[in-house]
């Protein structure tokens, strides 16, 4: 953490506040996102007079008046504001937050800065001055303190973290690994300890046989240090175990079963000594059969959980409230995910038959992408559309010259349209051609699992026959042997996914040559370098069983679109259909995110970063607004919500949102709402069957689109229903129309509390005499409210009523509601609290 560049820059900023004439700190700030000076501006610092500080030079030099204004403002405000609050304000001003965010690890940079400000706040609240706090940061940096970096927030179901980082958190299941690790055994030559204000120093000596000749002082110091280390390790182990709500799993690997386990491992010290005190020293001893768990009385020799249940008395089984899932005895094989191009590269590395890499190959690669786009959109009779698209997206093709690329395209299309295969293509019906079709297949050997994924340029149907067509823009046929392998792999993937046996065609458009490739199952040996046999092993997936049964009944061979809540659900449904042998190219499985990208919408998509930048520019123009930290981000989020949820606010917020939409229109950018309206107006699924598995962020705009899709569909269905429901969660916002309300999104609990108190002190006291704050988790928020209210000198008192969540009946109903809301995708962690 302390070695990150943003933390170095943070220390330089603190150095500037401590001493504005610190030339090193000011130079570093100039090159950092805090000031964002250009290289020529930083070079100007060399023109200052001898013995003149950079700060004095900036104050006198006319070309640096804008920098002087910024720095002087920081210094003036530092005299009246609490420094951590000022740093939060500075980070939110201008484009600084966006400058940090533009870094490759922008989220992590901002999270680290938030943590640095939080650390500074704690130091200063404990009475340390600015200089003392700066000295602390520098000392941590110089001795390379091992504090972990901050991580951007997330909602992952599986969290990988250190024990120290898990303090204060709870999880249904905690897994502790490496339980057979041994303690440190470093050969430290010089050691010391402090005892009664005296320092004992000892030298550790080793003889020629590397034997340790410990003196009495060394042994005394070592024993004291060992006791401290063991006490600390025990405290850490206690923290780790108590993070679990229901279950703890201990993982260890003992490679030599005949070897007596070391007594210095956490497993032996904390677990085996307590639960397995009578364990025989010889693992092969017949006495192992008689070793029992002192709690349950169950034998510990190769017993599964089912065996343990069988040995328990009937009364205990009946009363058991928490039953572990069955043990997966199957050894997990390593998984390799490959593409046909990976196989081709592996082959070409051996024989060198592919064309050499370089600038020319990059041009050919980018032209190939452009040509595939032309064929997908069928622009062969309208090359002007292809030229317009290339000019609009030229930033993605830096190696291409539009003029040369269009000339080559005209030559290729001229030869292509004269080939007999082209006349076959133009006769294909719309529903029989599948461009850029993603396919995959899964295989297994004795030692490993393999998944191969690819994208077929074109799969089309003529009568009952299928054809795979792959376009190549190479200048010659040198790569034919590798392309043959690629096509044969496409054969195998389509056969496993859809049961299709097709003819394969490779079309070298520059030579106007078509090569026919037949299916060859032996090509699969390229997947497994050791040559062992492979067999198909399609994955069942984890899709909801009730949804899959309902979906299979709904399918009748007609072109169908399956709209899923998330991409993960879409992938699991696709796997399950392949496993059931019900998949077909006629079934399109899309997530709500995919739905917004299936058609070319006029204009360019609005990137969230660009949206936030536009909001910053708008806030700059509003002179009467003094933005607080994160205002631009909040305005950006409000812009999206106002569009999708049709929310309105006060005159000021409506003005800001209106200005943002005007800026978006002036730049010909397309928002998510524009895409949804475009889809509604263009009826992309007219005449098809549509199956909706669930809602993704339900809103009025999405509800209107879905209602339009349901009307256009030949048949429409949701699980358990054949119509769109009228009521959605977003309609509950109507309940708040009688009150003046504001929705603010924060990344951390501390940000939430600080935003509330800043809003309180920003209002006129005449508006209210008291303010009631309701929180979801009092134990988490109460210490934050006490601390931050003290910073703002706001008196607070806390309710003495027992929270609903802590009452037995309230706890039961809250768990029951959670289960009911997720009944179609219920997990054990939701069911267990209700049963318990």
N, C-alpha and C positions, 0 to 999 in steps of 0.2 A: 504493500500500500504506500509506504513512505518513499519508495523508489519510483513511483509513477511520475510522469512529466507534469501532469496537472497539479500534483502535490508540491513539486518543486516551484511551479509558478505561483501557487498559493502562498508558499513561504516568502517568495520575492514580494508579493503584494503586502504581506504583513511587515516585511522589512521596510517597504516604502512608507507605510503608516508610522513605523517607529522612527524612521529617519529619511525624509524626502530626498536628502542629498546623497543617498546610497546609490552610486553610479551603476554598480553591478545589478542591483535589484531593478532599477528603472530601465536599463537596457534589456534585461530579460523580460520585463513586463511589456516593453514595446514590441517584442517579437511573439508574444503570447496572445491568445484570444481575449485577454483582459483589455488590451489596448488596440490590437490588430493594426499596428503600423506596418507600412510597406518597407521593403528592404532599402530603397533610396532614402526614406525618411530616417531610418535607423542610422544609415551611413552619414547623415547630416550631423550626427552627434560629434563626429571627428573634427568638425570645424569650430568647436568651442575653444575659447582661450585657455592658456595654461592655468592650472589650478582652479578652473571654473567647473562647477558641478553641472551635470546634465540638467538637473531641475532648474538651476539658474539660467542655463542656456535656453531652455524651453520657455521660461517666463519672458525673456527678452526677444526671442526670435519671432518675427511676424508670421512665418509659415507654420509655426507650431501653436497658434492661438487656440485652435480647436482642442489640442491635447492639453494645453494649459487650463482651459475651461473645465475639462473633465476632471483632471487631477486636483485642481483647486476645489472643485465641488466635493470630491471625495474627502479631502482634508477638512473642509468646513463642516461637513455633515458628521465626520468622525468625532467632533467635539460635543455633539448633542445626542447622537444615537449610540445605542449599544452596538459595539463593533460587529458581532455575528449578524445582527439584524441588518446593518448597513451592507455587509458582504452579500447577503441574500438579495437586497435591493439592487446592488451593482450587477450581480449575476443576471438579473432579470431585465436590466436596461439594455437599450440598443439591440445589437444582435449577438451578445456574448454567449447566451445559452445556446443559440443556434450554431455559433462558431465552434463551441465544444461538441455539440451534437453532430456536426459535420465530420468529425473524426471517425476513423474506422470503428472505434469502440466508443461512440458518442454516449450511449446509455451508461456505460460503465464510468466514463469520465465525469458525467454529471452526478452519478451516484457517489463517486469518490469525493467530489467537492462537497456534496451534502454531508457526507460523513465527516470531512475535515472541519466544516463549519460547526457541526454538532460537537466535535471534540473540543474546538476552541470555545464554544459556549460553556461546556462543562468546566474547562480550566478557569475561565474568567468568573464564572459563578462561584467557584471555590476560592476566589480571592486573588488569583494570579493576575499580574499586570500584562500589558501587551508584550513588553520585552521578555518577561518570564515565559509567557506562552510561546513566543517565537523561539526562545532558547529550547523549550521542550520539544517543539517540532523538529528543530535542527538536530538535537541530540538523537531523537528517534531515527532521523534520516541517516545520520552519520554512522550510527552503530547498526544500521540495516535491520531495524526492528521487524519482526516477522508478522506483524498484524495483517490480517487478511483484507483483501480489497472488498469494497462494497459491491454488491450485485444488483442489477436492475430488478425491480419487482416482477413477480410472475405468479401464476396459479398452477404450477406443475403439481401433479399428483404424486410424483416421486421426487424427493428433494435429497440431493447429495451435498452434505455439508460436514464441517468439522464439529466436534463436540462443543467447543467454545462458542461457535456461532449458533448452536441450537439452544443455548440457554434461554429460558423463558418461553420456549415453544413446546407444543405437544403434538403427537402423531398417534394414529391408531396402532401402527406397527413401527418398531424401531429395529434396524439391523445393525449390529456391531461387528465389524470385520477384523481380521488379523488378530484374533484372540490368542494365537500361539506365538506372538512376537516376544522376543526376549528384551530385557532391559539393556541399557547402554553399558558397554564394556570398554570405553575409551581409555587408552593408555595416556593419561594426563601426567606430564612430567613435573609440573609445578602446580600446587593447589594451596588454597588459603581459606581461612574462615575468621569471622569477627566474634570475639568472646569477651564480654565485660569490657567493651571499649578498647580491647587489645586485639591486634591482628596476628594470628598464627599462620606462618608460611612454612610449607614443607616441600621437599624435593623427592619425587618418586624415582627410584633407581632400578634399572633392569640389568641383570648380568648378561654374560655372553650367550647364554641359552634362552634369552628373552624371558627369564623368570623375574617376577616382581619381588624386589627386596624391600618390603614395606617397613618403615620405621614406626615407632609408637605414635609420633605426631601425625604421620600420614594416615595410620589406621584410625586414629581418633577423629580426624577431620572427615575421613571417608565415611565413617559410621554415622556422623552427624548429618552429612549431606545426603546419605542414602535414606535416613529416616525422614528428612524433609521431602525428598523426591517421592518416596512411597506414600507419604501422607497426601501430597498434592495429586498423585496418580489416583489414589483412592477417592479423593473428592471429585476428580474429573469422571471417574467411572460411575460414581453415584449420580452425577448430573446426567450422564448418558442413559443409564437404566431408567431413571425417573422421567425421561421424555416420553415414554410409551404409555398410552391409555389402556391397551388391552394385552399387547404381546411384545416380547423381546426375543429376537433371534441372535444367537452367537455363532459366528462363522470362524472356522479355523481349518488349516490344512496341515496334517501330520503325514509327511511323506514316508516315514519309516515306522511301520506299525510295531516292529519288534523293539524299538528303542523306547526306553523309559521317558515319559514326557518331562520336559524341564520344569522345575519348580519355580522358575523366575518369570513365567508368563502370566498375563492377567487371568487366563482360564484357570490355572492351578491355584493362584493366590485368592481369587475372589469367588470362584464358582465351585471348583472341584473340592476344595477344602471344606466347604459348607455342605454341599449336597452329596458329595461322593467321598465322604471321609474314610470309608472302609474299602475303597477301591484297591484291588490287588495290584502289586507293582508289576507283575508279569501279565501283559495283555492276553497271552495264550493260556493262562491258567484256567482250569475248569471252575475255579472259584468265581469267575466273572458271572457265571449263570446265577449265582446267589446274590449278586450285587443289586440292591433295590434302591429306588428313589425313596428317601426318608419321608417325603410328603405324601406320595400316592401309593407307595409300596409296590410299584411296578418294576419288573426286571429291566435293566438297562442294556441288555445284550441284544443288539440288532432288532430292537422293537420299533414298529411303526406306531402311529397314533391309534390306528384301528386295533392293533394288538393290545395297546394300553387300555383302551375302552373295554375290551373283552375281559380283561383281568380285574377291572374295577367292580365293586359290589353294585348290584342293581339299583340300590337306593341312590348311590352317588351319580349313576348315569342319568337317572330321572331328574335329579336336581341340577345337572350341569347346564349352565346358561350359555357358555361360550364353547363352541365346538370348532376345532381347527379344520380348515379345508383338507381334503385328501393329499397325501404326500405325493409329489411328482417324482417317481422313481426313475423316470427315463433320463438318461444322461443328455444334457443339452449340447448339441453339436454346434461347432462354430458356423456362423452364417456369412456367406460371401454374396454381395450384391454387385452384379456386373451388367454391362451393356454390350450389344454387338460391337460397338466401336472399341471397347476395351479388348475384346478378343482379336479384332483386326489389328490393333496396335501391337498386341503380343505376338501375332504372327509376323507382322512387318518388321518387328525388331529383330527377328531371327534371319529373315532373308533379304531385308533391305529393298523390297520391290516397290514400296510406295514412293511417291514423288518426294523429293527433299523438301524440308521446311525452309521458310524464309519469307521475305516480303511478298514474293510472287505467290507462294502458297496461301498466305493470309488474304490476298486479293481474291484468289479462287474460292477460298472458304466463304468469305463474305458475299461474293457473287452467288455462290450456291444457295445461301440462305435467301437472298433476294429472289432468285429464280424459283425456289420452292414456294415463296409467297405468291408469286405470279401464277403458278400452276394451281395453288389452293384456291385463289380468288377467281380463277379462270379469266384472267385479263389478256389472254392471247389475242383477242379481237379488239382490245381497247388498251393499247400500250400507254395511252396518255394517263390512265388511272395508275398504272404501274410507275410512271415517271413522277407523278404527283406524290405518291406514297413514298418513293425513294427520297425525294427532296424534303418531305416532312420528317423523315426519320434518318436523315443522313448522319446525324450525330452518332447513331449506332453502327455506322459503316465507315469508319475513318479511313480505311484503306481504299475505298472506291471513289472513282471520279464519275459523277453522274453521266457525263457525256459518253465516256468510254463504256460504262456499264450498260447504258441504253443501246448503244450500237451493237454490243455483243448480244444483248437480249433480242434485238431485231433479227440478227443473223440466226440465233438459235431457234427462235419462234418460226422463222421462215422455213428452216429445214424440218422442224417439228410438225408443222401443219401439212407438209407434203407427204408424211409417212402414213401408211395404211392404218397403223395403230391409233393415230389421232382421230381418224374418222370413227373408230370404235368408241373412243372416249366421249366424243360430242353427242353420241346417241344414248349415253347412260342417263337414266332417270335420276332425279335429285335424291330420292330416298335410297338409291342403290350405290351411291358413291360416298366413301368415308375418307376424308382427307385428314392427314396428320393424326392418325389413329394410334393412341397409346396402347401398348400390349405388354404383357409380362407373363412369365411362367416360373414355376418353382420345381426344383429337383432336389434329390437327396442321394447321398452315397453312404457307405458304412461310416465315414469319418466326418462328413460335413454336409451342410445344406447350401443350396445355391438359388438365388433369385436373379433372373435375367430380365431386364426391362429395355424397351425400345419404342420408337415411334415410326409407324409405317407411313410412307409418303402418301400412298393411295391404295385402298382396298375397295374393289368394286365388284358388282354382281351383274352377270348377264344370264338371265334365266336361272338355272340351278347351279351355275358354275361361278367360281370365285377367282379373282386375279389380284396378285400383289404387284404393284408397280413402284419401282424405286428409280428416281431421276438422279443422274450423275452428270456433273458439268466438267469432268476432267478433260484435258486436251488430248489424252490418248487412253489406251486400254491397259496400261501397265498395272493398275490396281484391280484387275478383274478377279484374280484369285482370292483376294481379301473380300471383295464385294460378293463373291459367290458364297463364302462362309456367312456373311451378314444376311443374305437372302435365305439361306438354309435355316439359320436361327429364327428368322421371322416365320418361316414355315412351322417350326416346332412350337413357337409361342402362340400362333393363331390356332394350331391344332389343339393345344391344351386349353386355351381360353374359350374357344367357340366350337371346337370339333370340326374346324374347317380344313379341308385339303384343297389347296389352291395351286394354280400355276404361278410361277414367279418370273417376273420380267424386269431386267435392268436396262434402262434406256440411257445410253450415252448420247446426250442431245447434241454435243458439239460434232460428233462423228455421225449422228443420226443412225446409230447402230443399236439394235435391240438384242439382248442375250437372254435366252430362256434358261431358268434354273429350276431343277426338279427338287422335290423334298428328299432329304438324306438324313435320317435319324442319327447316323453315326457322327454327325457334326457335334453332337453333345460332348464328345470326348475332349473338345477344346475347353470346356468349362472346368474340367478337373485335371490339373496337371499330373497327378499321380496315376491317371489312367484307370482307376477303379470304376466299376459299373455305376450308372446313374439310373434312377427311376423317377417318374413323375410324382410330385408330392404337393399338390395344391393345398393351400392353407384354408382352413374353415373360416377363419376370422372370428371376431367377437361381436358381430352384429346382433341386435336384439332378435331373439327367436320368434316372438309374436309378430314383429314387424315383417320378418323374412317370410313367415308362413302366409301372412296376408298379402305380401307383395307377389309371391309365387302364384297365388290364386288369381291375382289381378292380371298377370301377364297372359296374353293370348296370341303372341306372334306379331301383333301390330307394333309399329315404331312407338317406343315408350321413352319418356323422360322421367327419371327418378331424381327428385330434388331433396337433398339432404341438409341437415342442420349445419354440419361442419365437413371439412375435407377428410378428417379422420373417419367419420361415419360413412362417407362416400366410398372410401377405400375398403372399409370392412365389408360393406354391402357388395362391392364388386368381387372381393375374395369369396364371399359366401355363395354368390351366384355361380361362380366358376366351380366351386367345390360341389354345388348341387347339380352341375352340368345344365344350368338354365341360362347362362350368359349368351349374349348375341350382340353382334355389331349394331343391331337395331335398337339396343337398350343403351341410352345415354345416362350416365350417373354423374350428376353435378352437385356441387355444394352451392350455397348462396353466393359465395365469393366467385365461383366459376360462372354462375349465372350472369354476373355483371360483366363478363368478359367474352361472351359467346358471339357478340356482334361488334362490327366496327362502328363505334359511336363518333359523331363529328367532334372535332377538337381533341386536345390532348388531356390525358387523365391528370387529375389534381393530386400530386403527391402530398402526403401529410406535412413534410418539411417545407414545401413551397407554400402550403396553406398557412403555416405558422409564420413564415417570413412575410407574407402579405398582411397578416394581422399585425405584425410588428410595425410595418410601414404605416398602416392606417392609424395605429395608436400614436405614432409620432406626430401625425398631422392634427390630432385632436389635442390642441394646446390646453384645453380646460381639464384634461384628464391627467392625473398623476398615477401612472400604473404601478401596482404593487407587484412583488415577485410572482412570476407565473401568469401575469395577466394575458399575455399574448397566447400562451398555451390554452388558457381557459376560454378565451375568445374563439380560438380555432375549434375547440371541442363544441362550444355553443353554436358555432356556425353549422357544424355537421348535424347537431341535434335539432336545431331550428328547422333545417331542411327536411329531415326525415320524420320528425315528430310534429311538425307544424306548430311549434311552441312560439309564444309571443312574450315580450317582456316590457320594461318601461321604455320611455322615449329614447333615453341614452343608448341602451343596449340595441334597440331596433335600428337606431342610426348607425351604430357601429357595424351591425350585421348587414344592413343595406349597403354600406360602403364596401364591405368585403365582397359581397356578391357582385357589385359593380366592377370592382377590380378584377374579379375572376372572369366576368364576361368580356372585359376589354382585352384580356390576354388569350381569349379563345380556349379557356380551360374547361374541363368537364368534371363535374362533381358526381358523387355517388347518386344523388337524387336525379341528376340529368340522365344518368345511365338507366335508372329504374323507369323514368318516364319514357325514355326512348324505347325500352323493351315493351312497355305497355302499349305504345302507339304502333309498333311494328309487328306485333303478334308472332313471335318466333316459333311457337309450338302449336300453331293452328292445325287442327285435324289430328293431332297426336294424342296418345294416352299419357296422362300425367299422374304421377304418384308422389305425394308430398309426405316425407317422413316426419317433419316437425318444422318449427319456426326458428329462424336465426334473427335475433334482435327484432322482434315484431314491432312494427310502426305503421302509421296510417298509409305512408307511401308504399311500403312493401305489401300491406294488406290490399291496397288497390291493384297492385301488379298481380298478386296472386289471384284475386277475384277475376281479373281479366284473363289470366291463363286458364283458370277453371272454366270460364265461359267458352274460350276458344277450343278447349280440348274435346276430343271425341269422347273420352271417358276421363273422369277425375276421381281421385280417392286419397284420403288420409287414413291412417290406421284407425279403424272403427267408425269411419264416417265417409260420406261421399259428397260433402260440401264444405265450404270454408266457414269456420266459426265466426260469429259476429263479435264476440267479446274477447279482448286481449288485455294483457297486463298494462299496456300503455294507456288504455282508456281509464285506468284508475287515477290518472293525473287530473281528471275532471273533479275529483273529490277536493282538490286543493285550490280550485278556482276562487273560493271565497276568501283566500288569504294571499297576502303578498309573499311569494316564495321565490327562492333562488336555489338553483342546483349548481354545485361546485364539485369538480372532480379533483381529488388530491392523491398524491402517490404514497404518502405516509401519514400515520396517525398524528404525528407532531405537526405536520403541515395543516391538517384539518383544524386542530385546536388553535394554532396560531392565526389561521385565516379568520376564525370566528371572533377572536379577541381583537384583531385589527379592524374587523367590521364594526365591532361594538364601539371602539374609541373613535372611529371615523364618523359615527352618527352624532346628531345633536342630543345631549342628555335629556332635553325636554320631551323627546319622543317616547321615552319609556323610563320607568323607575327601576325595573328589574328585568332580568333576562333568564329564561329557563332553557337549559341545555339538556337534551335527551341523548343518551349514547347507548350503543348496543352492548358494550362490554365495560362495565364500570371499573373492573380491576385493572384494565389496560389504560383507560382514559383518566382515571382519577389522579394518579401522580403527574401526568402531563398537564392536566388542568391546574393543579396546585402550583406547579413550577412556573408555567407560562403566565398564569394570572398574576403571580407575584412579580414577574418582570414588568407587566403593564400596570401594576398597582391597582388591580381590580379585586375587590373583596368577593369571595365566593363561599358558599356553604353547600353541603351535600345532603341529599335526602337520606333519611334513616329508614325508609321503607325497604322491605326485602324485594330485590328485583324478581320479576316474574320468572326469569330463567332459573333462579335458585330454589323456587318452590317445587315440591314433587309433582304437583299437578301441572304447573306451567312447563316444567322440564319435559313431562310426558307429551303434552300437546305440541310443543315446539318440535320435538323429534318426530311426532306423527305427521305434522304438516310438512316437514322436510321430506319424509318418505312419500307422502301423497303427491307432492309436486314432481317427484322423480320416479313415479311408480313404474313407468315403461322402461326405465333404465336403472332400476334400483340396484344398489351395491350392498354388500354385507355391512359396510360401515354405517349405512343408513338403517338397515333392518335391525341390527343388534341392539341399539339403544331402546327401540320400542319394545322388543321382546324382554330385554333386561328390566 
